[in-house]
C-alpha cells in the first residue's frame, strides 16, 4: 500500500478504509476458523479455553498429545486448519503494523490516540471515514453518525428515549465500544477527569449502559480533537469536562 501523506486526500481515505475492511474480514475469518476447530475438538471430548490467545497456546499441545481421543484423520485436518490460522494471523499482524505506521505519521492520529480507549485502529478508521470532521456541526452530530445517541419515541407531547440508534458507521461504533469496555474495566479513574463521571454512572446503571455512555462520550471528544488544531485530550480543555 502506498503510504499516505496527511491530511488525507479522498483517494487516500478510500485506500485506508479498504485496508481496515480487509483486516476486519480477516479477523472474522480467524474467528470462524477457531470456532470450527473448537467444535471439532468437542466432538472428541476435548474442551478448549475461550479466547484466541489461549486457543493458540492450547492447540499445539492437543495436536502433539497422542494420548487424547483424536483420530489420525481429525488430527491431520486440525493440523492443516491450524496452519491456515497461523498464516492468517501473520497477515493480520502485517496489516496491524501498516496501520500503526500510518497513525505514527499523522499528527491528528497521534492526538486522537491521547483519548482513553482510542488506539491506532480507531484513530485511523476515524480519519479514513470522517476526514477533518468539518462536516459535523457539533460533537453530538458525530456521535449520532456513529449510532451512539438514544433513539427517540415521542407521542402525545411525551418524549421517551430508547436504546442507541445503531445507525451509521457500524465498524467505528464497534471499535469505540470495545475501547470503552476496556476503559471501564482497566481505567485508572483516580488519575483521569473521566473517573468521577464513570463512578457516578456505575452507581446507577448496568455496566453495559456505562460502556455505551462512555463510547458516546469518547465520540464527542474525538470531534473536538479532530476539528480543533493542536487539541489533545492530554491537555487541559474545558470541552473535555
C-alpha atoms as an extended CHARMM CRD file, in Angstrom:
* protein
*
       241  EXT
         1         1  UNK       CA              0.0000000000        0.0000000000        0.0000000000  PROA      1               0.0000000000
         2         2  UNK       CA              1.2950000000        3.4820000000       -0.9080000000  PROA      2               0.0000000000
         3         3  UNK       CA              1.9960000000        5.3800000000        2.2840000000  PROA      3               0.0000000000
         4         4  UNK       CA             -0.4160000000        8.3330000000        2.5450000000  PROA      4               0.0000000000
         5         5  UNK       CA              0.5360000000       11.9010000000        3.3580000000  PROA      5               0.0000000000
         6         6  UNK       CA             -1.5930000000       13.8820000000        5.8240000000  PROA      6               0.0000000000
         7         7  UNK       CA             -4.0830000000       15.4490000000        5.5960000000  PROA      7               0.0000000000
         8         8  UNK       CA             -5.6260000000       12.6230000000        3.5960000000  PROA      8               0.0000000000
         9         9  UNK       CA             -6.9500000000       13.1340000000        0.1030000000  PROA      9               0.0000000000
        10        10  UNK       CA            -10.2340000000       11.4950000000       -0.8810000000  PROA      10              0.0000000000
        11        11  UNK       CA             -8.4360000000        8.6270000000       -2.6110000000  PROA      11              0.0000000000
        12        12  UNK       CA             -6.1270000000        8.0680000000        0.3580000000  PROA      12              0.0000000000
        13        13  UNK       CA             -9.1690000000        7.9400000000        2.6430000000  PROA      13              0.0000000000
        14        14  UNK       CA            -10.6640000000        5.2690000000        0.3890000000  PROA      14              0.0000000000
        15        15  UNK       CA             -7.4010000000        3.2850000000        0.4320000000  PROA      15              0.0000000000
        16        16  UNK       CA             -7.2020000000        3.4650000000        4.2260000000  PROA      16              0.0000000000
        17        17  UNK       CA            -10.8310000000        2.4040000000        4.5690000000  PROA      17              0.0000000000
        18        18  UNK       CA            -10.1240000000       -0.5490000000        2.2690000000  PROA      18              0.0000000000
        19        19  UNK       CA             -7.1930000000       -1.5740000000        4.4730000000  PROA      19              0.0000000000
        20        20  UNK       CA             -9.4750000000       -1.5670000000        7.5130000000  PROA      20              0.0000000000
        21        21  UNK       CA            -12.2080000000       -3.5160000000        5.7190000000  PROA      21              0.0000000000
        22        22  UNK       CA             -9.7860000000       -6.2170000000        4.5610000000  PROA      22              0.0000000000
        23        23  UNK       CA             -8.3720000000       -6.5160000000        8.0830000000  PROA      23              0.0000000000
        24        24  UNK       CA            -11.8930000000       -6.7640000000        9.5150000000  PROA      24              0.0000000000
        25        25  UNK       CA            -12.7150000000       -9.5740000000        7.0730000000  PROA      25              0.0000000000
        26        26  UNK       CA             -9.5580000000      -11.4190000000        8.1250000000  PROA      26              0.0000000000
        27        27  UNK       CA            -10.4670000000      -11.0660000000       11.8090000000  PROA      27              0.0000000000
        28        28  UNK       CA            -13.9190000000      -12.5380000000       11.0950000000  PROA      28              0.0000000000
        29        29  UNK       CA            -12.3360000000      -15.4080000000        9.1650000000  PROA      29              0.0000000000
        30        30  UNK       CA             -9.9480000000      -16.0640000000       12.0600000000  PROA      30              0.0000000000
        31        31  UNK       CA            -12.9130000000      -16.3070000000       14.4270000000  PROA      31              0.0000000000
        32        32  UNK       CA            -14.6260000000      -18.8030000000       12.1150000000  PROA      32              0.0000000000
        33        33  UNK       CA            -11.5030000000      -20.9660000000       11.9230000000  PROA      33              0.0000000000
        34        34  UNK       CA            -11.0860000000      -21.0190000000       15.7060000000  PROA      34              0.0000000000
        35        35  UNK       CA            -14.7770000000      -21.8190000000       16.2370000000  PROA      35              0.0000000000
        36        36  UNK       CA            -14.6030000000      -24.6630000000       13.7250000000  PROA      36              0.0000000000
        37        37  UNK       CA            -11.5200000000      -26.2090000000       15.3140000000  PROA      37              0.0000000000
        38        38  UNK       CA            -13.0120000000      -25.8710000000       18.7890000000  PROA      38              0.0000000000
        39        39  UNK       CA            -16.1980000000      -27.6120000000       17.6000000000  PROA      39              0.0000000000
        40        40  UNK       CA            -14.2190000000      -30.4530000000       16.0240000000  PROA      40              0.0000000000
        41        41  UNK       CA            -12.3170000000      -30.9610000000       19.2730000000  PROA      41              0.0000000000
        42        42  UNK       CA            -15.5230000000      -31.0100000000       21.3080000000  PROA      42              0.0000000000
        43        43  UNK       CA            -16.7580000000      -33.9010000000       19.1520000000  PROA      43              0.0000000000
        44        44  UNK       CA            -13.8680000000      -35.8880000000       20.6300000000  PROA      44              0.0000000000
        45        45  UNK       CA            -14.4690000000      -34.6770000000       24.1720000000  PROA      45              0.0000000000
        46        46  UNK       CA            -11.6620000000      -32.1010000000       24.1670000000  PROA      46              0.0000000000
        47        47  UNK       CA            -12.6550000000      -28.6760000000       25.5170000000  PROA      47              0.0000000000
        48        48  UNK       CA            -10.5070000000      -25.6260000000       24.8010000000  PROA      48              0.0000000000
        49        49  UNK       CA            -10.4790000000      -22.3170000000       26.6860000000  PROA      49              0.0000000000
        50        50  UNK       CA            -12.3390000000      -19.3630000000       25.1920000000  PROA      50              0.0000000000
        51        51  UNK       CA            -10.2460000000      -16.6270000000       23.6010000000  PROA      51              0.0000000000
        52        52  UNK       CA             -7.8640000000      -16.5690000000       20.6500000000  PROA      52              0.0000000000
        53        53  UNK       CA             -4.7590000000      -16.2940000000       22.8500000000  PROA      53              0.0000000000
        54        54  UNK       CA             -5.4870000000      -19.3850000000       24.9310000000  PROA      54              0.0000000000
        55        55  UNK       CA             -6.5870000000      -21.2700000000       21.8490000000  PROA      55              0.0000000000
        56        56  UNK       CA             -3.2370000000      -20.6100000000       20.1520000000  PROA      56              0.0000000000
        57        57  UNK       CA             -1.4360000000      -21.8580000000       23.2610000000  PROA      57              0.0000000000
        58        58  UNK       CA             -3.5950000000      -24.9740000000       23.7590000000  PROA      58              0.0000000000
        59        59  UNK       CA             -3.9760000000      -26.2270000000       20.2040000000  PROA      59              0.0000000000
        60        60  UNK       CA             -0.3330000000      -27.2800000000       19.5530000000  PROA      60              0.0000000000
        61        61  UNK       CA             -0.3840000000      -29.2560000000       22.8240000000  PROA      61              0.0000000000
        62        62  UNK       CA             -3.5870000000      -31.0270000000       21.8010000000  PROA      62              0.0000000000
        63        63  UNK       CA             -2.1860000000      -31.8980000000       18.3780000000  PROA      63              0.0000000000
        64        64  UNK       CA              1.0260000000      -33.2260000000       19.9260000000  PROA      64              0.0000000000
        65        65  UNK       CA             -0.7670000000      -35.3220000000       22.5930000000  PROA      65              0.0000000000
        66        66  UNK       CA             -1.0460000000      -38.8860000000       21.2840000000  PROA      66              0.0000000000
        67        67  UNK       CA             -2.9480000000      -39.9320000000       24.4000000000  PROA      67              0.0000000000
        68        68  UNK       CA             -6.1230000000      -37.9760000000       23.5860000000  PROA      68              0.0000000000
        69        69  UNK       CA             -9.0740000000      -39.3460000000       21.6110000000  PROA      69              0.0000000000
        70        70  UNK       CA             -8.3790000000      -37.5710000000       18.3070000000  PROA      70              0.0000000000
        71        71  UNK       CA             -8.3500000000      -39.8720000000       15.2950000000  PROA      71              0.0000000000
        72        72  UNK       CA             -5.4520000000      -39.7430000000       12.8630000000  PROA      72              0.0000000000
        73        73  UNK       CA             -7.6890000000      -38.1990000000       10.1750000000  PROA      73              0.0000000000
        74        74  UNK       CA             -9.0230000000      -35.4980000000       12.5030000000  PROA      74              0.0000000000
        75        75  UNK       CA             -5.5190000000      -34.7330000000       13.7830000000  PROA      75              0.0000000000
        76        76  UNK       CA             -4.4270000000      -34.1810000000       10.1860000000  PROA      76              0.0000000000
        77        77  UNK       CA             -7.4300000000      -31.9280000000        9.4450000000  PROA      77              0.0000000000
        78        78  UNK       CA             -6.8340000000      -29.8420000000       12.5680000000  PROA      78              0.0000000000
        79        79  UNK       CA             -3.1440000000      -29.5020000000       11.7360000000  PROA      79              0.0000000000
        80        80  UNK       CA             -3.9890000000      -28.1240000000        8.2910000000  PROA      80              0.0000000000
        81        81  UNK       CA             -6.5610000000      -25.6780000000        9.6600000000  PROA      81              0.0000000000
        82        82  UNK       CA             -4.1620000000      -24.5430000000       12.3890000000  PROA      82              0.0000000000
        83        83  UNK       CA             -1.5340000000      -23.8800000000        9.7230000000  PROA      83              0.0000000000
        84        84  UNK       CA             -4.0830000000      -21.7880000000        7.8360000000  PROA      84              0.0000000000
        85        85  UNK       CA             -4.8330000000      -19.9040000000       11.0530000000  PROA      85              0.0000000000
        86        86  UNK       CA             -1.1310000000      -19.2290000000       11.6710000000  PROA      86              0.0000000000
        87        87  UNK       CA             -0.6700000000      -17.8520000000        8.1640000000  PROA      87              0.0000000000
        88        88  UNK       CA             -3.7770000000      -15.6940000000        8.5220000000  PROA      88              0.0000000000
        89        89  UNK       CA             -2.5600000000      -14.2310000000       11.8020000000  PROA      89              0.0000000000
        90        90  UNK       CA              0.7550000000      -13.3120000000       10.1920000000  PROA      90              0.0000000000
        91        91  UNK       CA             -1.1570000000      -11.3790000000        7.5070000000  PROA      91              0.0000000000
        92        92  UNK       CA             -3.2470000000       -9.6550000000       10.1790000000  PROA      92              0.0000000000
        93        93  UNK       CA             -0.0760000000       -8.7040000000       12.0770000000  PROA      93              0.0000000000
        94        94  UNK       CA              1.3820000000       -7.2070000000        8.8860000000  PROA      94              0.0000000000
        95        95  UNK       CA             -1.7360000000       -5.0960000000        8.3960000000  PROA      95              0.0000000000
        96        96  UNK       CA             -1.6630000000       -4.0080000000       12.0280000000  PROA      96              0.0000000000
        97        97  UNK       CA              1.9140000000       -2.7850000000       11.6140000000  PROA      97              0.0000000000
        98        98  UNK       CA              0.9620000000       -0.8830000000        8.4600000000  PROA      98              0.0000000000
        99        99  UNK       CA             -1.9480000000        0.8270000000       10.2410000000  PROA      99              0.0000000000
       100       100  UNK       CA              0.2530000000        1.6570000000       13.2480000000  PROA      100             0.0000000000
       101       101  UNK       CA              2.8650000000        3.1870000000       10.9130000000  PROA      101             0.0000000000
       102       102  UNK       CA              0.1790000000        5.3230000000        9.2530000000  PROA      102             0.0000000000
       103       103  UNK       CA             -1.0490000000        6.5010000000       12.6590000000  PROA      103             0.0000000000
       104       104  UNK       CA              2.5040000000        7.3420000000       13.7730000000  PROA      104             0.0000000000
       105       105  UNK       CA              2.9870000000        9.6450000000       10.7780000000  PROA      105             0.0000000000
       106       106  UNK       CA             -0.2190000000       11.6020000000       11.3740000000  PROA      106             0.0000000000
       107       107  UNK       CA             -0.2360000000       14.4100000000       13.9330000000  PROA      107             0.0000000000
       108       108  UNK       CA             -4.0410000000       14.2180000000       14.0990000000  PROA      108             0.0000000000
       109       109  UNK       CA             -3.9870000000       10.4660000000       14.7040000000  PROA      109             0.0000000000
       110       110  UNK       CA             -1.4060000000       10.8750000000       17.4720000000  PROA      110             0.0000000000
       111       111  UNK       CA             -3.6020000000       13.4880000000       19.1490000000  PROA      111             0.0000000000
       112       112  UNK       CA             -6.6580000000       11.2450000000       18.7930000000  PROA      112             0.0000000000
       113       113  UNK       CA             -4.7360000000        8.4400000000       20.4840000000  PROA      113             0.0000000000
       114       114  UNK       CA             -4.3400000000       10.5480000000       23.6340000000  PROA      114             0.0000000000
       115       115  UNK       CA             -8.0540000000        9.8940000000       24.2520000000  PROA      115             0.0000000000
       116       116  UNK       CA             -8.7820000000        6.8940000000       26.5190000000  PROA      116             0.0000000000
       117       117  UNK       CA             -9.9240000000        3.8440000000       24.5730000000  PROA      117             0.0000000000
       118       118  UNK       CA             -8.5890000000        5.1060000000       21.2250000000  PROA      118             0.0000000000
       119       119  UNK       CA             -5.6580000000        3.3340000000       19.5910000000  PROA      119             0.0000000000
       120       120  UNK       CA             -4.1340000000        3.3170000000       16.0980000000  PROA      120             0.0000000000
       121       121  UNK       CA             -7.0150000000        1.2870000000       14.6490000000  PROA      121             0.0000000000
       122       122  UNK       CA             -9.7930000000        3.5780000000       15.8720000000  PROA      122             0.0000000000
       123       123  UNK       CA             -7.8270000000        6.7500000000       15.1250000000  PROA      123             0.0000000000
       124       124  UNK       CA             -7.0140000000        5.8320000000       11.5240000000  PROA      124             0.0000000000
       125       125  UNK       CA            -10.5000000000        4.4050000000       10.9250000000  PROA      125             0.0000000000
       126       126  UNK       CA            -11.9890000000        7.7330000000       12.0270000000  PROA      126             0.0000000000
       127       127  UNK       CA             -9.6380000000        9.7210000000        9.7920000000  PROA      127             0.0000000000
       128       128  UNK       CA            -10.4710000000        7.4670000000        6.8480000000  PROA      128             0.0000000000
       129       129  UNK       CA            -14.2260000000        7.7140000000        7.3930000000  PROA      129             0.0000000000
       130       130  UNK       CA            -14.6690000000       11.2720000000        8.6720000000  PROA      130             0.0000000000
       131       131  UNK       CA            -11.6550000000       13.1480000000        7.2950000000  PROA      131             0.0000000000
       132       132  UNK       CA            -11.3280000000       16.5100000000        9.0190000000  PROA      132             0.0000000000
       133       133  UNK       CA            -14.7290000000       16.1750000000       10.7270000000  PROA      133             0.0000000000
       134       134  UNK       CA            -15.8150000000       19.5930000000        9.4990000000  PROA      134             0.0000000000
       135       135  UNK       CA            -18.9920000000       18.1210000000        8.0560000000  PROA      135             0.0000000000
       136       136  UNK       CA            -20.2950000000       17.7000000000       11.6230000000  PROA      136             0.0000000000
       137       137  UNK       CA            -21.5950000000       20.9300000000       13.1160000000  PROA      137             0.0000000000
       138       138  UNK       CA            -21.1870000000       19.7870000000       16.7180000000  PROA      138             0.0000000000
       139       139  UNK       CA            -19.8670000000       16.8550000000       18.7260000000  PROA      139             0.0000000000
       140       140  UNK       CA            -23.2880000000       15.2530000000       19.1080000000  PROA      140             0.0000000000
       141       141  UNK       CA            -23.6020000000       15.0460000000       15.3280000000  PROA      141             0.0000000000
       142       142  UNK       CA            -20.5480000000       12.7820000000       15.1700000000  PROA      142             0.0000000000
       143       143  UNK       CA            -21.9530000000       10.6110000000       17.9650000000  PROA      143             0.0000000000
       144       144  UNK       CA            -25.2670000000       10.4210000000       16.0830000000  PROA      144             0.0000000000
       145       145  UNK       CA            -23.4620000000        9.4920000000       12.8570000000  PROA      145             0.0000000000
       146       146  UNK       CA            -21.8690000000        6.6110000000       14.7540000000  PROA      146             0.0000000000
       147       147  UNK       CA            -25.2510000000        5.4810000000       16.0930000000  PROA      147             0.0000000000
       148       148  UNK       CA            -24.3230000000        6.1510000000       19.7310000000  PROA      148             0.0000000000
       149       149  UNK       CA            -27.1720000000        8.5340000000       20.6400000000  PROA      149             0.0000000000
       150       150  UNK       CA            -30.5490000000        7.3650000000       22.0110000000  PROA      150             0.0000000000
       151       151  UNK       CA            -33.4530000000        6.7340000000       19.6720000000  PROA      151             0.0000000000
       152       152  UNK       CA            -36.3900000000        8.9730000000       20.4780000000  PROA      152             0.0000000000
       153       153  UNK       CA            -40.0510000000        7.9690000000       20.6230000000  PROA      153             0.0000000000
       154       154  UNK       CA            -42.3760000000       10.9240000000       21.0930000000  PROA      154             0.0000000000
       155       155  UNK       CA            -46.1660000000       10.8250000000       21.2480000000  PROA      155             0.0000000000
       156       156  UNK       CA            -48.8500000000       12.8630000000       22.9170000000  PROA      156             0.0000000000
       157       157  UNK       CA            -46.3700000000       15.5160000000       23.9530000000  PROA      157             0.0000000000
       158       158  UNK       CA            -44.3030000000       12.9600000000       25.8530000000  PROA      158             0.0000000000
       159       159  UNK       CA            -40.7050000000       12.1900000000       24.9090000000  PROA      159             0.0000000000
       160       160  UNK       CA            -39.1780000000        8.8010000000       25.6120000000  PROA      160             0.0000000000
       161       161  UNK       CA            -35.5210000000        7.9810000000       24.9660000000  PROA      161             0.0000000000
       162       162  UNK       CA            -34.8290000000        4.3860000000       23.9450000000  PROA      162             0.0000000000
       163       163  UNK       CA            -31.5900000000        2.4810000000       23.2950000000  PROA      163             0.0000000000
       164       164  UNK       CA            -28.8940000000        3.7080000000       20.9200000000  PROA      164             0.0000000000
       165       165  UNK       CA            -29.9310000000        4.0780000000       17.2950000000  PROA      165             0.0000000000
       166       166  UNK       CA            -27.1760000000        1.7420000000       15.9230000000  PROA      166             0.0000000000
       167       167  UNK       CA            -27.2410000000        3.6540000000       12.6730000000  PROA      167             0.0000000000
       168       168  UNK       CA            -24.3000000000        4.9330000000       10.6790000000  PROA      168             0.0000000000
       169       169  UNK       CA            -20.7820000000        3.5160000000       10.7320000000  PROA      169             0.0000000000
       170       170  UNK       CA            -21.0100000000        0.0820000000       12.4000000000  PROA      170             0.0000000000
       171       171  UNK       CA            -17.2760000000       -0.5950000000       12.1670000000  PROA      171             0.0000000000
       172       172  UNK       CA            -16.2580000000        2.5680000000       14.0210000000  PROA      172             0.0000000000
       173       173  UNK       CA            -19.0520000000        2.1690000000       16.5620000000  PROA      173             0.0000000000
       174       174  UNK       CA            -17.8490000000       -1.3460000000       17.3630000000  PROA      174             0.0000000000
       175       175  UNK       CA            -14.2810000000       -0.1060000000       17.8190000000  PROA      175             0.0000000000
       176       176  UNK       CA            -15.3270000000        2.6770000000       20.1780000000  PROA      176             0.0000000000
       177       177  UNK       CA            -17.4860000000        0.3400000000       22.2440000000  PROA      177             0.0000000000
       178       178  UNK       CA            -14.6290000000       -2.1770000000       22.5240000000  PROA      178             0.0000000000
       179       179  UNK       CA            -12.3150000000        0.6450000000       23.5840000000  PROA      179             0.0000000000
       180       180  UNK       CA            -14.8520000000        1.9430000000       26.0900000000  PROA      180             0.0000000000
       181       181  UNK       CA            -15.3430000000       -1.5470000000       27.5330000000  PROA      181             0.0000000000
       182       182  UNK       CA            -11.6000000000       -1.8330000000       28.0750000000  PROA      182             0.0000000000
       183       183  UNK       CA            -11.5770000000        1.5690000000       29.8200000000  PROA      183             0.0000000000
       184       184  UNK       CA            -14.4640000000        0.6300000000       32.1170000000  PROA      184             0.0000000000
       185       185  UNK       CA            -12.5260000000       -2.4610000000       33.2050000000  PROA      185             0.0000000000
       186       186  UNK       CA             -8.9190000000       -1.2120000000       33.3250000000  PROA      186             0.0000000000
       187       187  UNK       CA             -9.1250000000        2.5890000000       33.5810000000  PROA      187             0.0000000000
       188       188  UNK       CA             -7.1690000000        4.3230000000       36.3870000000  PROA      188             0.0000000000
       189       189  UNK       CA            -10.0640000000        6.5140000000       37.4820000000  PROA      189             0.0000000000
       190       190  UNK       CA             -8.1380000000        8.2300000000       40.2470000000  PROA      190             0.0000000000
       191       191  UNK       CA             -5.8510000000        9.9470000000       37.7030000000  PROA      191             0.0000000000
       192       192  UNK       CA             -8.2790000000       10.9250000000       34.9480000000  PROA      192             0.0000000000
       193       193  UNK       CA            -11.0260000000       13.5550000000       34.7500000000  PROA      193             0.0000000000
       194       194  UNK       CA            -13.4750000000       10.9270000000       33.4670000000  PROA      194             0.0000000000
       195       195  UNK       CA            -13.0280000000        8.8290000000       36.6400000000  PROA      195             0.0000000000
       196       196  UNK       CA            -15.6470000000       10.5370000000       38.8600000000  PROA      196             0.0000000000
       197       197  UNK       CA            -18.1060000000       10.6450000000       35.9420000000  PROA      197             0.0000000000
       198       198  UNK       CA            -17.6850000000        6.8970000000       35.3610000000  PROA      198             0.0000000000
       199       199  UNK       CA            -18.0640000000        6.1410000000       39.0740000000  PROA      199             0.0000000000
       200       200  UNK       CA            -21.2990000000        8.1170000000       39.1560000000  PROA      200             0.0000000000
       201       201  UNK       CA            -22.6860000000        6.2180000000       36.1750000000  PROA      201             0.0000000000
       202       202  UNK       CA            -21.7830000000        2.8300000000       37.6380000000  PROA      202             0.0000000000
       203       203  UNK       CA            -23.6170000000        3.6620000000       40.8420000000  PROA      203             0.0000000000
       204       204  UNK       CA            -26.9300000000        3.8340000000       38.9820000000  PROA      204             0.0000000000
       205       205  UNK       CA            -26.5140000000        1.9330000000       35.6810000000  PROA      205             0.0000000000
       206       206  UNK       CA            -25.6800000000       -1.5340000000       34.3970000000  PROA      206             0.0000000000
       207       207  UNK       CA            -22.0970000000       -1.9620000000       33.1970000000  PROA      207             0.0000000000
       208       208  UNK       CA            -23.2050000000       -2.3490000000       29.5680000000  PROA      208             0.0000000000
       209       209  UNK       CA            -25.0050000000        1.0060000000       29.6620000000  PROA      209             0.0000000000
       210       210  UNK       CA            -21.9450000000        2.6040000000       31.2300000000  PROA      210             0.0000000000
       211       211  UNK       CA            -19.8290000000        1.2150000000       28.3780000000  PROA      211             0.0000000000
       212       212  UNK       CA            -22.0980000000        2.6720000000       25.6920000000  PROA      212             0.0000000000
       213       213  UNK       CA            -22.3160000000        6.0080000000       27.5140000000  PROA      213             0.0000000000
       214       214  UNK       CA            -18.5290000000        6.1760000000       27.6670000000  PROA      214             0.0000000000
       215       215  UNK       CA            -18.3020000000        5.3140000000       23.9530000000  PROA      215             0.0000000000
       216       216  UNK       CA            -20.6460000000        8.2310000000       23.1870000000  PROA      216             0.0000000000
       217       217  UNK       CA            -18.5090000000       10.4890000000       25.3870000000  PROA      217             0.0000000000
       218       218  UNK       CA            -15.3610000000        9.3590000000       23.5640000000  PROA      218             0.0000000000
       219       219  UNK       CA            -17.0520000000       10.1220000000       20.2240000000  PROA      219             0.0000000000
       220       220  UNK       CA            -17.7290000000       13.7020000000       21.3390000000  PROA      220             0.0000000000
       221       221  UNK       CA            -14.1330000000       14.1350000000       22.4970000000  PROA      221             0.0000000000
       222       222  UNK       CA            -12.9540000000       12.7510000000       19.1510000000  PROA      222             0.0000000000
       223       223  UNK       CA            -14.8430000000       15.5220000000       17.3580000000  PROA      223             0.0000000000
       224       224  UNK       CA            -13.1680000000       18.1890000000       19.4900000000  PROA      224             0.0000000000
       225       225  UNK       CA             -9.6650000000       16.8440000000       18.8440000000  PROA      225             0.0000000000
       226       226  UNK       CA            -10.4390000000       16.2880000000       15.1550000000  PROA      226             0.0000000000
       227       227  UNK       CA            -11.7470000000       19.7900000000       14.4850000000  PROA      227             0.0000000000
       228       228  UNK       CA             -9.5860000000       21.9250000000       16.7920000000  PROA      228             0.0000000000
       229       229  UNK       CA             -5.9860000000       22.3240000000       15.5390000000  PROA      229             0.0000000000
       230       230  UNK       CA             -3.4710000000       21.2590000000       18.1830000000  PROA      230             0.0000000000
       231       231  UNK       CA             -6.1130000000       19.9630000000       20.6130000000  PROA      231             0.0000000000
       232       232  UNK       CA             -5.4330000000       16.7400000000       22.5010000000  PROA      232             0.0000000000
       233       233  UNK       CA             -7.0410000000       15.0060000000       25.4430000000  PROA      233             0.0000000000
       234       234  UNK       CA             -3.7960000000       15.2280000000       27.4230000000  PROA      234             0.0000000000
       235       235  UNK       CA             -4.0500000000       18.9980000000       27.5140000000  PROA      235             0.0000000000
       236       236  UNK       CA             -6.4230000000       20.8850000000       29.7890000000  PROA      236             0.0000000000
       237       237  UNK       CA             -9.5030000000       21.7730000000       27.7730000000  PROA      237             0.0000000000
       238       238  UNK       CA            -12.9420000000       22.6460000000       29.1830000000  PROA      238             0.0000000000
       239       239  UNK       CA            -14.5270000000       20.8880000000       26.1970000000  PROA      239             0.0000000000
       240       240  UNK       CA            -13.4850000000       17.5550000000       27.6970000000  PROA      240             0.0000000000
       241       241  UNK       CA            -15.1040000000       18.0970000000       31.0700000000  PROA      241             0.0000000000
